[in-house]
Amino acid sequence: MFDMVLLCQKGKNCTNGVSALQEALRNEVSKNSKNNSPKGSAKSRAKKQSKKEVVDLRTLLIHCAQAVAADDRRSANELLKQIRQYSSPFGDGSQRLAHCFADGLEARLAGTGSQIYHSLVAKRTTATDILKAYQLYLAACPFKRISHFFSNQIIHNVSENASRVHIIDFGIYFGFQWPCLIQRLSSRPGGPPKLKITGIDVPQPGFRPTERIEETGKRLADYARTFNVPFEYNAIASKWETIRVDDLKIDKDEVLIVNCLYRFRNLVDETVVVDSPRNMVLDTIRKANPHVFIHGIVNGSYSAPFFVTRFREALFHFSALFDMLETNVPREDAQRLLIERDLFGREALNVISCEGSERVERPETYKQWQVRNLRAGFTQLPLNMEIMKKARDKVKGMYHKDFVIDEDSRWLLQGWKGRIIYAISAWKPNRV
């Protein structure tokens, strides 16, 4: 199954497993929408009936957040009761979103946000379940695929003639990005380079803090063996800001690439500690002096210190994600439930119910990151127009028309219905 999802099929835009799943999803979604649309005069009757039941969940949620912020518990509980009545983890996109945001508000009221969040983080989801959810995500939306394509293409270009390539991946997680790159390197004219990957992630809670990151290394080593690519793996499970350049085991004669996709948002910023871990990690990357630093960010404005402002911004951001799944994936899909509960739901809960160092979901906009990266001593590289064009073609050819691919200030932007959700760009350190 790993091979089916993670490897590229020759001459095709995507993996077999994903294209078959896309077809199935499309059929299912269009069948459901036909079944759900009443015909003729029944339509107007249905309209009248649903008029009574239409509830503006978004407004109810914002009122509830205002009551929670004012510590008006009676109103907050009253509103929560109403929201619970009309929301459900199995309903349409907005009902599912409301259900997950109500969980966050409830946890904030009870003061149990960080306990619930930690128990969700500690939950061991198997690599296979994560892989199935990842496959669904690839089929439903282009965000991960385009990010990996952008990153791997840059790595390919930078290391074209290199005999040794070292990738430092901040936030390697299950390492799903790399089998496809290993496969591509194996067919390089003149043979593959010696590939070293340094996988960095935070220690897992529990007795085996390095288990996942080591499993990832073993899996990647298996792929390297399959494709005859000389391979070395270096696992670092620790807080990112404590990592020093020496820990990265960099050799003089290798092409060095630093890759970090969408995980900088989990480092706390200056509003929590004066020496911001974000700046400390950027400083370590600059000192490592890579040929290129590929930086993907979640483009969000929901890091405001004021709760109601933050809640409203998070509501807009997650509305786009839930709407995107609602449009592209049938409601009863088990993997959709996993993504909404264990990924989006967990993040939303953290944003809504946690404060201080416990609030680890702190995205910034790509404009804010641009300023931060420049200040940290990086120069932004121009967007490669060929990569840009291929990315646009992939999205146009394979995905729903409401996905956005755009560029601004040398960032490749990805979004849904006009809201930019992710941005990615390439940097290199200023020569000291």
N, C-alpha and C positions, 0 to 999 in steps of 0.2 A: 504493500500500500504506500509506503514511503516513496518508493521509486515512481509509482504511478502519479503521485501528487507533486513530487519535488524535482523530477528530472524533465529536461526539455525533450520534446519529440522532434526528430530531424525535420527541418523545413516547415515546422508548424509554429504558429504563434504561441501556442500554449500546450500544456500537458494533456494527454488523452483523457485522463480521469476528470480534468476540469471542464474540457469542452463538452463531454457527454453530460456532466452534471448541469452545465449551463442550459443545455437543450431541455433537459428534464424540468428544470426550474421554470423556464419560460412557458412550457406547456402547462405546467401546474398553475402558475400565476394567472395565465390568461383564462384557463378553465374556471378558476375560482371567481375571477372578476365577472365572467359571463353568468355564472350561477347566482352571483350576488346582485345582478342588476335586474330589478323587476321590469316587466314590459307593460306597454300601453297604459290603460287607465289605472291598472294596479299600481303603476309607478306613482301617479299623483296621490293615490290613497296612501301608499307607503310614505310619501313625503309628508302628508298631514300627520300621520301617526308619529313619524320620527321627530317632527317639529317639537312635540311635547317632551321627547326624551333627550333632545340635544342639550348637552351640558358643556359649557366652556371649561374644560379641564385645566387649560393653561392659566386662565384667570383665577380659578379656585386655588391652584398651586401657588400662584404669586401671593394671593391674599393669605394663604396659610403660612407662607414663608414670612410675611410681614408680621403676622400674629406671633410666630415663633421668635422672631427677632425682638419683639416688644415684650416677650415673656408673658403674653396673654394666653395662658394655657387653656382656658375654657373655649375661647374662639378657635384656637389652633386644633383642639380635639374635635370640636364640632365640624370644622372644615375637613379634617382628616377623615371623619366618618363619611362625609359626603363623597370625598375623592375615592375612598375605598369602595363605595357603592357602585361607582361608574368605571372603575379601573380594574384591570386584570392582566396577569402575565401572559394570558392566552388570547387576548382580544386583538383589536387592530393596533397599529403603530402608536397612536396617541394614548390608548388605554394602557398599553404596556409601559410606555414612558411614564405615565402618571403613577402607575403601580410602583415603579422603581424609585421615582422621586418621593413618593409618599413614604417608602421605607426609610429614605434618608432623613426626611423631616421627623419621622417618628423616633429614629435613633438619636437625632439631635436633641429632641425634647427630653428623651429619657437619659441623655448623657452617656449612651452606650456605643457611640459611633466608632471609637477606635478599637473597642473589644470586637465588635462585629466585623470591622474591616480586617483586623489581624486574623480572625478565624477564617475569613474568606481567602486571605492570602496563603494561609497555612494549608488550605484544602488541597489535597493531592489529586489533581486531575491527571489521568494517564496521558502519556505522549500520544497514544492512538486517538483518544478523544479530542485532544488539542489538534491533532493532524486533521481529523474529520472536520472540525470547526474551521480550521485554516483553509481546507479545500472548499468548503461552502463560501467562505469569505472571498477566496480567489474567484469563484464562479459568479458571485453576486456583485462584487465591486472591484474596480481596478487598483485601489489604493496601494495594497501590498505589492501587487505584481509590478506596477509602474515604478515604485520605489526601488524594488530589487533590480529591475531592468536598468534604471538610471545608474544605480550604484555599481552594478556588475559591469556595465558598459564602460564606465569611467575607469574602473580597476583594469579592465581589459586593455583600454587605450594606454593607460599610464605604464602598464607592465609588459607592453608588447614584445620588447626584446630582452626582458630581464631574465637572468638565469635563476634568481632567487626573489621570491615575493613574500612579504610579511604583512598580513592583515591583522590589525588590532581592532577587535569588535567590541565596543562598549555596549553591553546589553545583549549578549549573544542568545540568551534564552534557549530555544531548542535548535538554533542554528539552521533554520529552514532556508535561509538565503543561499547557503554555500554549496549544496550538492550540484546545482545547475552550473555554478561557476567552475567547480572542479571538473565537471563533464566538459565544459567548453575549453578549459586549459589543456585537457588531455589531447584535444585534436588540433592544438596550435602547430602551425608549420615549424619544423625544427624541433618539435617535442615540447613537453610541458616543463615549466620551471619547477624548482623545489619550492613547495608552498608551506609557509608556516602561518598558523592562525593562533593568535592569542585571544582566547574567549574570556571576556570579563563580565561578571554579573554579581549582584549582591548575594550574600550567603542565604540559603533557604532556611526558614525557621525549622526548628526540630533538631534531631540528633545527627542528621547528615547534611550539613550546610553546603557541601560541595557536590552532592550526588548528581543533581541535574546537569550541572556544567560539565562534569566528567562524562556522563552518559552522552552528552552532545559531542564531546571529543571522540568517544569511541565510534559513534555513528559516522562522523565525518571521516575518521581514519578508514572505516570500512569502504566508504565511497571512493576515497583516494586509492585504496588497494584495487578496487574494481576497475578504476580507470587508469591504473598505472601512473599515478601522479605522486612523486616523492613528497612525503607529508610529515609535518611535526605539529604538535598541538601543545599549547601552554595554557593551563586553566588558572584564572585568578578569581577567587570568590571572596570579595571584601568590599567594604565601602569605597566607592570610587575616589573620594577626595583623599583617601589615605594612600593611594597608589603612587609610587614614585617612578621616574623614568627607568631606573635600574631594574625594577620589577618586570619591565616589559621585554627584557632580553633582546635588545636591538643589535643587529650586526651592521658593520659599516657598509658591506657590499650588497645589501638587499634593497629592493624597492619597497618603501614603507608606506602603507595606506592605513589611515584611521577611519573607521566606519562607526557612526552612531545614529541609528534610526529611531527617532521618536521616544527616546528614553531620558533625555536631559530634563524633561518636564518633571521627573520624579526626584530631582535634586532640589533641596530647599534653597531659597534665594535670600537676598539681603534683608527681607522683612522679618526673617526668622533668626539668622545669625549674621554678624557683621562680615566675617570672612566667608563669603558665599561659596559653598561647594561647587556651584556652577563655574565660578571664575577660577577656582582652584583646579578643576578638571581641565578646563580650557587651557590653563597655564601649563599643566603637565603635557597636554597634547602638543602645545606650541614648542615646548622644550624637546619633545621627542623628534621634532623636525620632520614630519612625514612629507612625502612627495605630494600627497593630497589628503585632505580631511573632508569626508562626505558627511554632511549633517542634515538629517531629516527631523523636522519639528512638527508637533501638533499645534496648529494655529488657533489658539484659544485665548479669550479675554476673561476667562472665569477664575482669575487668581486674585481678584480684588479683596482687600481686607474687610470691606463692608459686606455683610452677609447677604442682604437683599439684592444688591447689585450683582454679586457673584452668582447668586441663585438664578437670577434672570438670564445672565449670560450663559450659564451652564444649560439652562432650559432650551435656549435657542440652539446651542451647539449639539446637544444630544437629540433634540427634535429632528435635526437633519439626519443623524445616524439611524434613528429608529424609523424615520420615514423612508430612508434609502432601503432598509431591510424589508419594510412593509411592501414597497413597490417591486422588489426583486426576488423575494423568497416567500413561499407559502407559509401560512401562519402556524401550521402544525409541525413544521420541520424541527426535529429535535436539536439539530446543531444551531439553528437560529436561537432557540431558547438558551442554549449554552452561551452563545456570544452575548446575548442581551443580559443574561444574569451574571455570568462570571467575568465578563470583560467590561462592557459598558456600565452594567449595574454596579459593579464593584467600584469603578472610577467615580461614578456619580455619587455613590454613598460617601466616598471619601471627601469629595468636594463639599457636600452638603453638611455632613455631620461631624467633620473633624476640624480642629484648629491648631495653630502653632506647628511644631515639628511633626505632629501626627498627620497634618494635611500634606500628603506627598504628591497629589495631583495639582501641579502648578504650571500650566502651560503659559507661554508668552506668544505674542504674534510674531510672524516672520520679520516684521519691521523692527521689533524690539530685539530679536536675536541678531539681526544684521548689525545693530549698534553695539551689542554686547561682543560679538565676534571680532568686529573691527577694533574695539577698545582692547580686546585681549591680545591683539597683535597679529591678526590674520588678514590676508588679502583675499577678496572673493574672486573666484575664477569665472570667466564668461560662460554662459550656458552653451553647450554644444548643440548647434541647430539641428544636426542630424539626429541626435538622441531625442530632441524635442519633437521633431517631425514623426519619428517612429512611435514615440509615446502617444502622440495625438491619433495616429493611424490605428494603433492597437485599441485605444479606447473607443474610437469611432466604429471600428469593425466588429467589436466583440461585446460592447456594453450598452446599457440604457442611454438614451439621448440626453438625459438630464445630468449626466456626470460632466464635470467641468475640468478641462485641462488648460492651464493658462500659464503665462510667465509674467513676472514683474520683478524689477530690481535684481535680475540674475537668479531668481528662484523659480523652480518649476512648481506650480501650484496645482493642487487637486481638490475638488470639492463636489458638492451636490446641490443642484438647483440654486446656483449663485453664491452659496456659502462656502468659503475656502476652509477646508478642514485640515489639510496637510500641505507642507512646503518642504522642498529639499534643494540643497545647493552644494557646490564644491568650493573648498577653501585651501589656501596654503599659508604657512607661517611666513611673516615678513622675515627676510634674511637679517639675522642679528649682526 
